[in-house]
Amino acid sequence: MLLPIISGLVVSVDAFFIGLSLGLQKQCKFLYLAAINAVLLALCLLGFFIAAQIYELIPFEPDIIVGFAFIALGLWTIAHYFMPSRSKQKAFALVGLVMSIEAMLITMGITFIFLESATLAIPLTVALAHFGYSTFSFYLARTKHVKRLPAALSHIISGGALIIYGLMALFIDLGDLVM
């Protein structure tokens, strides 16, 4: 049971950079981040419950879906920063939706890998890790030393982390590594 929890902590590190990018934007309030994480928790729980149900229905390796989904989310996270946006609140909602879907996919991926020993600790760990990492970095971004970082850097790092996780899902069989 320890390996699914460690996996949830490790693959949630990208939330640190999402919290950092939101914290660097003066218009973003902590309330937005809390709302994002509430939706994220709900989607993690949903992902956990449907993962066990659909595992047998997928005619090919589920890692393919998870891998390409993470690569797409990572590319979107990077590209989204450079797209002009009319409304900051709409942009925050889109970032929150992507972060929540990403957390749901993480939950599903970990559940697929550890299907035999999957418990509610998986979605709760993923959700709490996202909340902890993003909250810490959000407040870190409000310090005078971190404020000098360009917001684009945190978007690129966050998107890069998602792309790396997607590539790992495609090319590394985590089930063999952890068993």
Helices and strands as residue ranges (DSSP letters): H 2-10, H 14-23, H 30-54, G 55-57, H 62-82, H 88-113, G 115-117, H 121-141, G 146-148, H 151-171, H 174-178
